[in-house]
Structures are given as C-alpha cells and as structure tokens.
C-alpha cells in the first residue's frame, strides 16, 4: 500500500511515543486517524484534540465505519499487543494491510531522504539534536523521535520545505531492517536485547545487515571502535566520529562553571567555540554525530553554532530536576550497563568532589540475567547505590534473577541497599539530608516517582 492510496489509518496501541508520532504525521497529511489504546494518556488526549478518534476498550463495534474498508485503510500495530486482541483479530480476518510501526517508517524512508540514527544507546539524544539543528536552519526536516524534545514539546516535527526526515532506528526485534536510510549514524553496538538475538554475534550481524540497506549515494557515520565490520554498499561514503578522534571529532574541550564549549573538527574545517546547550560530557559524542549529519546536509557553520547553543535536550535523558547548593537531582532513561557507565562518568566529570548516589530500577529479568556483572561494574562507579526491584515489562519472572545478583557484586566501599518500589519515597525522605548528587536510572516506572522525589528534595 502506497501512502498516496491511504485514506484512513487505524492504530492498535496508539498511545506509545512512536505510534503517536506516526498518528500525528498521518493527521498532518489529511488522513483520517483512529485507534485503540489500553489507557488514556497525555499523548492520546493530544491525538484526540488534533482530530483522531482514540478509544480505550478492545471492542470491534467501536471501530468507526470509515476504517472498515480494507482497500483504503492501513492498520498499524505495536508488537506489545497480544495476538488474541479482538480488534487486531478482526482486521486480520478481513484482509486489511497490517504493518508494524517500523514497516510504516520504512515506507516513509522510501519516499523521503531518511536520516537515521541507530545504536544501543545515544540514539534518542543524537537524533533529537540532529533534528533540531536541521529544523532551525534554512534546510529544514521532519522527524520521528524516540523521546519528547524539550525545544518543541513533542516527538514529531513536520516540515513542508524539505524531503529530509530524521528517524530513530530501533534495533529491538530487528525493527530497523525495514528502513532504507539515505544517511545513518551508528552510535554504539554494545550487545543488548539478547532475549531476541540470543548472542552478541547475532546482535552485531543485525547492525551489519542494517548497513547494507543504505541507499546508493548515501553516507554512513560510524562511531570509532564499534564491534561491527559491515560490507559497505556501493556508492556509500563512510565517515568515523568520536569525542576525540575520527573524521568528525571535538577538540579544545572546555568544561567549567556549568558550561561546555568545544571546537568541532570535520573534513570541511573547524567550527570554533561551540557552546553546548545541554552541558553534559556524554553529549560531546552525541553532538559530534548530530553536527556531522547536519553539516553533510547543508547546515551552515553559524546555524550549527546557534542550534547547539539553543538545544534544550530530551525528557528523561540526563534530565536535571533540581540543581541548587544542597542537592542535584536528575533523571536518566539509562537501562543498559554501557549507558549507566557513560552516565556515571559524565556525573563524575561534572561533580568531581561530590557524593553521587544512583537509584536504579533494572529493566527486564532477561537483561538483568544477561548483564548483572556489567551492571554491578558500571554502578560501582557511584559512591552509593539504591537498587529497586526489577521492572518486568513484557516478561514473567525468571527463577533466581533478582537485584541481589547486582547487589552482591558491587565493589567494596560502595554504600548499598535493596528496596521495593513502595519503599522509594520513604527511603528518600529518610536519607534526604545525606543525599548530595542523586540520579534516578531506569526505563521502567521509576520515572513515576521522579516528581515526588523532586518535591522531597526541594
């Protein structure tokens, strides 16, 4: 089904961060949009306000008449929906074209020039930063983001003057294999999602296949030191980047008084004295990649300098909630050992002589089983660790897999405790006078506690 032939789009699982962006994109094209989600959220409320018809009961009779024509209706579903879902079953039985979100994004990359950002970690910040650099420049872009941009208060950017589209390329369930990138950044390939891939080697092979999908005339921007060795498609230019080395890198890095300034080095020369709008050391790598994408697509030096200074970050990505003389408190989505390590190193660089406490909720039993040693090693870079029970997400418990696996391997000298979710607020209340720099880590529902923690510390 071509986008031009679609009159209506029905979303099963409309309220997810990525699904809602697609829904709003189709609304902007003048398509009719409706769908189902399990519970109302801020995102579904926004969709309804913008003209979609979202309901919250799995009931075939609630599917509007305009969405019952298989010739003109595209159905988009999220893999989190169970196979026996009544509405999904009805669409399957009646011959509708049904696609995953990633398939729809692939269709979009075949009709526009896709600037895709893939990697185990860093892809949400890098893609949001690249989108901002392009959007605020004379070039322009659309964007599908994996988080809420603080500059725009949304996960979707629309542009009528550009055929570029920035897309976060998700490796979970091999979703990024549906894409056809014009240019792509690969930020990291630390093995993850081994419940899907089985082995690190299969994970790396998945990235190598993704590289093969870059269209002729495109470009690949690889972080230095990755574990993959892809065959480069004919007609694709390859660049490397990192904080310190590569075709694109930073030099003359200055970190002081809550600011970070860098010089950006590229094959086209040097852009001096760039001020980072979100002054976090981990963002130097991300900034280099984003500026590389922007420069390769025609953003000027002055526009890059202005865009970097005005970038405000992404919700839940190194997101400062309190920063005063008594406490620093921030929330971060980090849920992989490599992400946590980078977060810890960044905090250490910013707050060299402060006592740093991590409040960490592991995400998935399988990830905890596969990486508990690495989690312990990364968390041991903190002074104190408060471990919260595992967030199961889509999984059932695995016998013997608890936070104690991590707890037992934390380095000697690290102050530590294990607690349940229900104990988070009482513990923070009790310990608040001793908390100096606190970071909340995890991709589960620990984020729900962040506003209350901020209230307690304030």
C-alpha atoms as one frame of an Amber mdcrd trajectory, in Angstrom:
protein
   0.000   0.000   0.000   1.394   3.404  -1.017   0.929   6.420   1.229  -0.927
   8.112  -1.625  -3.580   5.339  -1.637  -4.283   5.509   2.083  -7.402   7.372
   3.199  -7.550   6.222   6.820  -5.103   4.787   9.331  -6.094   2.760  12.387
  -3.626   2.389  15.274  -3.734  -0.539  17.708  -1.662   0.804  20.587  -1.980
   4.463  19.567  -0.584   5.991  22.762   3.037   4.874  22.560   5.698   7.511
  21.993   6.497   6.250  18.495   2.977   5.262  17.488   1.538   8.633  18.456
   4.143  10.388  16.306   3.061   8.316  13.304  -0.586   9.070  14.029   0.108
  12.803  14.130   2.125  12.527  10.900  -0.830  10.978   9.081  -3.141  13.605
  10.537  -0.840  16.262   9.054  -1.242  14.590   5.633  -5.016  14.931   5.913
  -5.658  11.216   6.553  -8.423  10.051   8.896  -6.903   8.599  12.072  -8.482
   6.434  14.783  -7.394   3.666  17.091  -7.262   1.866  20.406  -5.078   2.063
  23.473  -5.367   0.359  26.828  -5.497   3.524  28.923  -5.870   7.256  28.255
  -2.642   9.261  28.479  -1.444  12.774  27.744  -0.401  11.591  24.279  -3.785
  10.044  23.448  -5.529  13.177  24.736  -3.407  15.237  22.373  -4.292  12.921
  19.477  -7.994  13.275  20.195  -7.644  17.051  20.383  -5.928  17.072  16.990
  -8.711  15.139  15.287  -8.034  11.449  15.927 -10.664   9.158  17.449  -8.963
   7.071  20.147 -10.917   4.726  22.442  -9.836   2.535  25.375 -11.949  -0.636
  25.144 -10.973  -3.585  22.933 -14.293  -3.710  21.118 -14.782  -4.262  17.366
 -18.044  -2.286  17.409 -16.060   0.838  18.352 -14.093   0.794  15.065 -15.559
   3.732  13.060 -17.217   2.975   9.717 -14.586   4.956   7.771 -11.943   2.460
   8.942 -13.746  -0.712   7.790 -12.669  -0.537   4.121  -9.642  -2.800   3.560
  -8.857  -1.090   0.233  -8.137   2.324   1.750  -7.319   1.653   5.421  -3.872
   0.895   6.768  -3.713  -0.769  10.198  -0.639  -0.098  12.337   0.034  -2.173
  15.457   2.618  -2.379  18.192   4.214  -5.786  18.986   3.138  -5.327  22.623
  -0.479  -6.082  21.614  -1.463  -9.723  22.388  -2.349 -11.983  19.454  -5.901
 -12.543  20.761  -6.717  -8.815  20.777 -10.259  -8.664  19.347  -9.811  -5.642
  17.079  -6.485  -6.879  15.697  -8.097 -10.303  15.082 -10.977  -8.661  13.170
  -8.619  -6.742  10.899  -6.569  -9.889  10.202  -9.692 -11.886   9.360 -10.971
  -9.238   6.944  -7.877  -8.860   4.768  -6.547  -5.487   5.880  -2.954  -4.463
   5.290  -1.428  -4.558   8.766   2.040  -3.178   9.458   4.309  -2.656  12.417
   5.346   0.898  13.182   8.816   0.122  11.796   7.357  -1.011   8.465   5.500
   2.276   8.125   8.684   4.210   8.869  10.360   2.144   6.147   7.693   3.200
   3.682   8.373   6.823   4.614  12.158   6.417   4.093  11.493   5.144   0.571
   9.541   8.278  -0.309  11.800  10.783   1.500  15.503  11.011   2.408  15.842
   9.300   5.754  18.496  10.453   8.222  18.507   7.524  10.640  20.284   7.187
  13.980  20.902   3.654  15.273  22.801   2.268  18.259  22.479   0.609  21.639
  22.483   3.977  23.361  22.682   7.649  22.464  20.269   7.407  19.542  17.399
   9.390  21.085  19.564  12.337  22.108  21.583  12.278  18.876  18.521  12.090
  16.620  16.715  14.832  18.575  19.799  17.038  18.444  20.258  16.455  14.694
  16.585  17.181  14.083  16.878  20.460  15.997  19.993  21.535  14.075  18.251
  20.899  10.752  14.812  22.193  11.751  16.080  25.579  12.975  18.294  26.011
   9.890  17.460  27.023   6.325  17.454  23.301   5.398  14.516  22.055   7.479
  13.436  18.497   8.234  10.642  16.317   9.522  11.452  13.979  12.411  10.165
  10.923  14.266  11.829  10.955  17.678  12.024   8.378  20.450  11.554  10.977
  23.181   9.930  14.334  23.799  12.097  17.197  22.556  12.296  19.942  25.180
  12.669  22.537  22.423   9.369  21.629  20.801   7.408  19.708  23.445   6.747
  16.869  21.013   8.203  13.714  19.463   7.244  14.754  15.914   8.484  17.579
  13.709   6.818  18.397  10.397   8.303  20.366   7.503   6.879  21.283   4.129
  10.085  22.714   2.636  12.302  19.653   2.969  12.207  15.990   1.959  14.555
  15.067   4.814  13.212  13.071   7.745  15.154  12.204  10.916  14.266   8.782
  12.311  15.441   6.926  15.401  16.343   3.462  14.091  15.401   0.902  16.751
  17.263  -2.416  16.759  14.738  -4.119  19.067  13.056  -7.011  17.227  15.208
  -6.046  14.179  12.792  -3.178  13.518  15.449  -1.082  11.754  15.693  -3.672
   8.985  12.537  -2.146   7.481  14.301   1.181   6.867  16.113   2.428   3.772
  18.415   5.141   5.137  19.830   7.930   2.998  22.334   8.635   5.773  22.788
   6.880   9.081  24.745   7.323  12.285  25.587   4.247  14.388  26.388   5.383
  17.925  27.157   2.111  19.741  26.836  -1.658  19.358  27.143  -2.928  22.939
  25.067  -6.166  22.896  21.503  -5.800  24.160  18.103  -7.484  23.685  19.693
 -10.932  23.937  16.198 -12.310  24.643  15.594 -11.508  20.952  19.042 -12.045
  19.412  20.419 -14.879  21.537  24.107 -13.993  21.144  26.251 -10.855  20.805
  27.336 -12.108  17.379  23.717 -12.168  16.155  23.237  -8.661  17.533  26.264
  -7.372  15.602  25.170  -9.183  12.435  21.866  -7.325  12.702  23.698  -3.985
  12.551  25.809  -5.196   9.631  22.621  -6.073   7.731  21.215  -2.632   8.583
  24.265  -1.019   6.951  23.549  -2.979   3.747  20.204  -1.137   3.469  21.745
   2.336   2.975  20.711   3.624  -0.434  23.233   4.336  -3.186  24.715   7.802
  -2.822  24.159   7.737   0.928  26.520   8.088   3.857  27.462   6.039   6.925
  28.775   7.790  10.047  30.279   5.225  12.442  31.447   5.776  15.991  35.043
   4.682  16.307  35.751   1.352  17.994  32.479  -0.455  17.239  32.399  -4.259
  17.213  30.926  -4.494  13.705  32.665  -4.885  10.340  29.970  -4.287   7.736
  30.294  -4.595   3.994  29.754  -1.090   2.633  27.155  -0.819  -0.149  28.340
   0.517  -3.486  28.262   4.303  -3.696  28.078   4.867   0.081  30.635   7.181
   1.717  31.910   6.202   5.176  32.971   8.579   7.953  34.100   7.956  11.529
  33.483  10.058  14.622  34.055  10.166  18.377  34.750  12.651  21.127  38.482
  12.757  20.419  39.221  11.049  17.090  37.831  10.361  13.641  36.768  12.330
  10.574  34.420  14.271  12.861  35.519  14.988  16.440  35.838  17.642  19.123
  38.954  19.413  20.306  39.794  22.210  22.737  37.093  20.888  25.107  36.426
  23.305  27.972  34.292  22.179  30.932  33.873  24.848  33.622  31.231  26.766
  35.578  28.405  24.548  34.346  29.277  25.116  30.677  30.882  23.016  27.962
  32.472  24.606  24.896  34.163  22.733  22.083  35.680  23.187  18.637  34.068
  20.923  16.024  36.519  19.351  13.590  35.269  17.926  10.286  36.609  17.203
   6.784  35.344  20.690   5.892  37.340  22.514   8.565  36.826  23.678  12.151
  33.849  25.441  13.762  35.288  27.107  16.833  33.823  27.885  20.241  30.556
  25.951  20.109  28.573  26.227  23.335  26.572  23.116  24.219  23.025  23.942
  25.276  22.913  20.788  27.422  26.376  20.837  29.055  26.864  17.145  29.824
  30.115  15.357  28.933  28.299  12.340  27.445  26.678  14.731  24.964  30.004
  15.647  23.367  29.956  12.367  21.402  26.279  12.833  20.561  26.885  16.422
  19.479  29.685  15.454  17.120  27.434  12.899  15.396  24.498  15.317  15.172
  26.660  18.116  13.794  28.138  15.693  11.230  24.645  14.817   9.957  23.665
  18.465   9.878  26.793  19.628   8.072  26.585  16.849   5.456  23.055  18.069
   4.675  23.924  21.710   4.186  23.503  23.356   7.598  25.895  26.308   7.789
  28.579  26.854  10.423  26.637  29.716  12.017  23.424  27.663  12.046  25.268
  24.774  13.727  26.701  27.101  16.359  23.287  28.677  17.003  21.479  25.315
  17.057  23.887  23.718  19.509  23.593  26.643  21.940  19.770  26.577  21.772
  19.340  22.794  22.154  17.430  22.032  25.355  17.578  18.244  25.496  15.119
  15.367  25.735  12.781  14.377  28.555  14.294  11.576  30.701  17.729  11.866
  29.073  20.114  13.246  31.723  17.212  15.428  32.751  18.043  17.800  35.631
  15.154  18.262  38.069  16.964  20.069  40.901  20.268  21.910  40.834  20.983
  24.042  43.899  23.505  24.372  46.725  22.045  21.467  48.721  21.055  18.911
  46.106  21.486  17.906  42.491  18.814  15.523  41.211  18.467  14.216  37.695
  16.541  11.504  35.888  18.013   9.333  33.145  16.497   6.602  30.962  19.751
   4.600  31.069  18.931   0.889  31.377  21.940  -0.839  29.789  25.313  -1.218
  31.573  27.131   0.814  28.906  24.614   3.657  29.257  24.952   3.641  33.031
  28.728   3.687  32.738  28.584   6.742  30.464  26.139   8.468  32.811  28.377
   7.767  35.795  31.490   9.068  34.025  29.635  12.218  32.956  28.436  12.898
  36.513  31.956  12.352  37.841  33.324  14.823  35.305  30.704  17.432  36.254
  30.794  16.881  40.031  34.328  15.717  40.787  34.270  16.057  44.576  30.603
  15.301  45.323  28.928  12.205  46.813  26.974  10.520  43.999  24.021   8.209
  44.665  22.291   6.104  41.993  18.684   4.974  42.396  18.435   2.155  39.851
  15.498   0.032  38.732  16.669  -2.810  36.431  14.513  -3.251  33.312  13.624
  -6.857  32.358  14.565 -10.108  34.054  16.381 -11.308  30.933  18.561  -8.198
  30.689  19.416  -8.484  34.399  20.304 -12.170  33.936  22.487 -11.438  30.902
  24.301  -8.367  32.233  24.211  -8.363  36.058  28.013  -8.432  36.266  28.269
  -5.462  33.902  25.544  -3.590  35.804  27.493  -4.071  39.035  30.712  -2.850
  37.420  29.055   0.295  36.000  27.132   1.102  39.180  30.319   0.703  41.209
  31.471   3.998  39.691  28.957   5.636  42.062  29.520   6.245  45.781  26.151
   4.813  46.779  23.614   2.558  45.034  19.949   2.046  45.915  18.624  -0.942
  43.954  14.883  -1.192  43.279  13.161  -4.470  42.363  13.273  -5.436  38.672
  10.674  -3.876  36.370   9.267  -6.854  34.401   7.730  -5.016  31.414   6.719
  -7.775  28.982   8.343 -10.651  30.918   7.491 -13.226  33.547   9.908 -13.679
  36.476  12.959 -15.884  35.913  13.820 -18.102  38.910  16.862 -16.815  40.775
  17.020 -13.495  38.903  16.660 -10.580  41.336  18.508  -7.356  42.075  20.619
  -9.329  44.563  22.699 -10.574  41.619  23.851  -6.992  41.108  23.942  -6.132
  44.821  26.375  -8.937  45.663  28.904  -7.840  43.009  29.037  -4.114  43.774
  32.573  -3.014  44.582  33.720  -2.908  48.215  33.297   0.564  49.614  30.114
   1.314  47.676  27.302   2.012  50.120  24.310  -0.058  49.009  20.753  -1.160
  49.754  17.933  -3.097  48.083  14.355  -1.827  48.294  10.925  -2.307  46.755
   9.144   0.373  44.721   6.931   1.121  47.685   9.994   1.998  49.773  11.426
   4.583  47.331   9.753   7.666  48.781  10.198   6.697  52.466  13.904   5.975
  51.864  14.465   9.255  50.026  12.643  11.117  52.818  14.787   9.442  55.468
  18.084   9.908  53.611  17.473  13.330  52.047  19.840  15.246  54.335  22.688
  12.919  53.319  21.911  12.961  49.593  24.199  15.206  47.581  24.002  14.275
  43.868  21.201  11.803  43.127  20.481  10.212  39.752  17.418   8.073  39.029
  18.210   5.395  36.424  15.948   3.016  34.506  13.420   2.579  31.694  10.565
   1.287  33.858   8.026   3.039  36.056  10.683   4.556  38.303  10.004   7.748
  36.309   6.601   7.934  38.016   8.399   8.625  41.310  10.615  11.417  39.973
   8.219  14.353  40.614   7.660  13.227  44.225  11.405  12.747  44.788  11.987
  16.258  43.479   9.353  17.584  45.892  11.015  15.825  48.829  14.476  17.160
  47.965  13.129  20.657  47.322
